[in-house]
Amino acid sequence: MSKDLTRKAVEMLLNGATLLAEPCPYCKGVRVIKDGNALCIDCGKEPKQEAENIPNKHESTSTSKIMQNKLEKLSKQLEKEEDPVKQQELIKTIDSLISVIDKLNKK
């Protein structure tokens, strides 16, 4: 995952994007969606999102679980990280995940 893709995904999430439960059809990576445009944060491809694939409440719950798992993994990674720059990046990503989880839980 490149820093540019990470930045773009974080910006999308901060601006109301949602993590998709369905993986990227090309690389099986994690995708975010905003205004019908999906972005894979692993390979960077932006496949068109069909209306029936927009997350519903059940999928939001599933997405929330995925986010919780990611949050746990990032927290463990942060615990072991020695580089202050990487620590800061992890903290920003964790903060974004917490925000998204809160939004999903409010739906």
Stockholm file with secondary structure:
# STOCKHOLM 1.0

chainA/1-107         MSKDLTRKAVEMLLNGATLLAEPCPYCKGVRVIKDGNALCIDCGKEPKQEAENIPNKHESTSTSKIMQNKLEKLSKQLEKEEDPVKQQELIKTIDSLISVIDKLNKK
#=GR chainA/1-107 SS CCHHHHHHHHHHHHTTCEECSSCCTTTCCCEEEETTEEEETTTCCCCBCCGGGSCCHHHHHHHHHHHHHHHHHHHHHHHHCCCHHHHHHHHHHHHHHHHHHHHHHHC
#=GC SS_cons         CCHHHHHHHHHHHHTTCEECSSCCTTTCCCEEEETTEEEETTTCCCCBCCGGGSCCHHHHHHHHHHHHHHHHHHHHHHHHCCCHHHHHHHHHHHHHHHHHHHHHHHC
//
